[in-house]
């Protein structure tokens, strides 16, 4: 059973709730699947993911990218994000739902990291004549463990021409704020999935405001704020977003 589509930063109960560069890929089997169209690829990928076959998932995704049959955006938005956000744990698997969710997330994260060279190559192609973009840092507030959506969004910023840095989850606020004094980013993007972390998000934004140069914009995204943009603004964010088109429309890209 698969529900409606969600942004890369979204999630739900018993579903992956967000949004290892591989230096060598060991192919355990020959390429015995057809290239086909994107829908066929998505179905093949989901079958391998449901079977928790990490090697097959990575192999299929990289082969498709390498052959030019899919670009990074299509892989992320049409295959990986739905594979996570639309997954529902089966009734007969209730006692292993968390296990299955974590394994599924781990496999998709491996695919994302393995695809990074293609992100870099595509970013160069997209922004060849535009020059170097503004600096953006992407992170999650303390105790927000669902960071995969934020990791994928970092690649969206890279594709849009930004100099993007992924910080991830569990970075102490004071350490992050101290780094901001040196990095001086134009944007700070924060992904928050669990509504219980909104207080931590507000505290993080308050600390950021006092330390970064005037003009630094704070962007938030994720299920906890996606349906209530005004809530994000009330806790100090400048904007809410979670799609590539919104990121590409920001001033400051390459």
Protein Blocks (a to p, Z undefined) as FASTA:
>chain_A
ZZddddfkbccehiacbehiafbdcdfbdcfbdfbjmklmmmmmmmmmmnopaklmmmmm
mmmmmnopacfklmmmmmmmmmmmmpccdfklmmmmmmmmmmmmmmmmmmmmmmmmmmmm
mmmmmmmmnopaddddddddehiablmlmmmmmmmmmmnopacddebghiafklmmmmmm
mnopabdcdddfblmlmmmmmmmmmmmmmmmcehiacddedjklmmmmklmmmnopabdc
fbfklmmmpghiZZ
